[in-house]
């Protein structure tokens, strides 16, 4: 028989701390406008395996954390910006 455990941890504890900065909220919203990195139910998006130099990899990781988005969303935003310029 399972015991009833009392926990002070709530489901949303700490999840929204990264959105305290307005710039990060705007970045997260713009990342959603670019498109989700996940496919719709029953569909998968195209995937590619890429190799990065240590410097570029560290830059992607740091900037994506700073902006509160995944590394994939960050790289997709760079590609979208490049495509829009050309």
SVG drawing of the C-alpha trace seen along z (x, -y; Angstrom):
<svg xmlns="http://www.w3.org/2000/svg" viewBox="-2 -44 39 46">
<polyline fill="none" stroke="black" stroke-width="0.4" points="0.0,0.0 1.4,-3.4 1.9,-6.0 0.5,-9.5 3.5,-11.8 3.3,-15.5 5.5,-17.5 6.2,-21.3 7.3,-21.1 4.8,-22.6 4.6,-21.8 5.6,-25.3 8.2,-26.0 11.1,-27.7 9.9,-27.2 9.1,-30.8 12.1,-32.4 13.8,-32.7 11.0,-35.0 11.6,-37.7 13.7,-39.6 11.5,-41.3 14.1,-40.8 14.0,-37.0 10.2,-37.0 10.3,-38.7 13.0,-36.3 10.9,-33.3 7.8,-34.7 9.7,-35.4 11.1,-31.8 7.5,-30.5 6.7,-32.6 9.6,-31.0 8.0,-27.6 8.1,-24.8 11.0,-22.4 8.6,-19.5 6.3,-18.2 2.5,-18.0 0.9,-14.9 1.8,-12.0 4.3,-14.0 8.1,-14.6 10.0,-17.6 13.1,-17.2 16.3,-16.5 19.9,-16.9 23.1,-15.8 25.6,-18.7 29.1,-19.0 30.3,-22.3 33.7,-23.6 34.2,-23.9 33.9,-27.7 30.7,-27.7 29.2,-24.9 29.9,-26.9 28.5,-30.1 25.2,-28.3 24.8,-26.8 25.6,-30.0 23.3,-32.2 20.4,-29.8 20.6,-29.6 20.8,-33.4 17.8,-33.8 15.8,-31.0 15.3,-28.9 16.7,-25.5 19.8,-25.3 17.7,-24.1 15.4,-27.1 18.4,-29.4 20.1,-28.0 16.7,-28.1 16.3,-31.8 19.8,-32.5 18.9,-30.7 15.6,-32.5 17.3,-35.9 19.9,-35.0 17.2,-33.8 15.2,-37.1 18.3,-39.2 19.0,-37.5"/>
</svg>
